[in-house]
Amino acid sequence: MAARKSLVHPVLFSNHYGIPAAALNAAGLLDPILNSDTKLFIDPLLLWKSQNPLIISEGRTAVETNFQNVIGLLDISEAEGDVAWRGAYKALNLDERAETSLGYGAAGTSGSSRPPELRNGILRTAKQIITLGEKNPTMIPLMGLFEAGVGPDTLSDMTTNFLLPTLARITEEFCVANSLPVREFAPQYNGRKLPANPYHASLPVLLVPRDLLRDLPLAADWADVSRVILEVREIRDAVNAMFGNFAKATISQKKAAVRRVALSSPTLLRKLINAVAVASESYDEKADLDGYYQFRTILTEDPSPFQGRLTAPSTRDGTTLLKTVTDIIAQYTAMVEDNNMWELLWHGAVPRHERASQLLFFAVANVMCAVNNVDISPETNSGGGPVDFKFSSGYRGRVLVELKLSTGNVVHGYKTQLEIYKKAAATSAAVFVVMDLGKMGRKLRTIEKLKADAEARGEKTSEIIVIDGRRQVSASKR
């Protein structure tokens, strides 16, 4: 997998190719960031719920045929490593797919092969399931339930490999309809003419229907899996008998327990497969709890509201850098508190996740700097962590900005995480932003005391800024 780097300037497919983001939305396709992976995944169980015409007409068949091929070969295999086993191994393609810009990467997108033992582990478990008499192709997407090391990216890439011809056709038809430049790539894309990714010249971009995407496939999301298990009484009772309290078990313990119980009985196995398949749902675009879609909206909307909110620094030094960063935070604070941007932090009465607040801050800072010709670029690790600001040309200073929700572990973030990030970035300049969505309690007082105690010892501390992101009464009701 590619090394995790910081993302500086996100480039959306729509921006690079000069088409309205609305065109992708109307087609039900994700607008990918070409120079970064988005932490969404293709869930194979969602294929049978997709409304995309090509997924319905050929994608489902392609995936099911490939799954059946693997199962059929395993069924006739008499020993691990024989001809049929090797055929199943080859058919179960787990190579990472950089073309979709999905997964856990950051700057740049991933693309490599997974270790042979991972494939063999999946095949061994599938063989056990077949021995129980269950040959439902749905078993393969559910390997994340049983196998250590099988995560959402594995399931997503496996499905993408099987869907490759269909995704290529979806992409080609969209590009032709919108007059986008395309060219032929490797034979694996069935001769389709596809758009190039400027950050991966040898690779095309593959557009993915949004209704195939989850933040985590259900088989890898243990909050959902636990809920599903509780709905299957026999599995719930058997698993709880092992642990007493399934909720307190580690993920590896949960996988081992579910595997042991499910593989003990064809009836239990079938109930588990059916329950998980029914429960799978795509990422909720309207709720957008992780902020993936509102992030794209800010990057593609009219930037005029951000004009005049920031002044280019007159000097180039670390002190000025810190002031510019705090100016950005001050403007962001004003937009949240006084210009109704707080609404983007909530879905109705439910606060969006911390990741949504971080992405919102990153997008606003990125647009604000660009539209006001300020030579400072926000960086973020798309897999999580701090927002890291640095001047993009000629500046040696670096300032970290760590944003935490008041509902989360604020004290740990200030006391531990921020110090680790500062050391990694070789800087002592940092700002700790607390987005107040309620449930603050004594957290603010605790970190303010930590700051005061450190200053009394003569240490350089991180500034603390609190933004009031709590739900407000609309102006018409005040």
Secondary structure, 3 states (H helix, E strand, C coil): CCCCCCECCCCEHHHHHCCCHHHHHHCCECCCECCECECCEECHHHHHCCCCHHHHHHHHHHHHHHHHHHHHHHHHCCCCCCHHHHHHHHHCCCCCCHHHCECCCCEECCCCCCCHHHHHHHHHHHHHHHHCCCCCHHHHHHHHHCCCCCCHHHHHHHHHHHHHHHHHHHHHHHHHHCCCCCEECCHHHCCCEECEECCEEEEECCCCEHHHEECCCHHHCHHHHHHHHHHCHHHHHHHHHHHCCHHHCCHHHHHHHHHHHHCCCHHHHHHHHHHHHHHCCCCCCCCCCCCHHHHHHHHHCCCHHHCCCCCCCCCCCHHHHHHHHHHHHHHHHHHHHHCCHHHHHEECCEECCHHHHHHHHHHHHHHHHHHCCCCEEEEECCCCCCEEEEECCCCCCEEEEEEEECCCCHHHHHHHHHHHHHHHCCCCCEEEEEEECCCCCCHHHHHHHHHHHHHHCCCCCCEEEEEECCCCCCHHHC
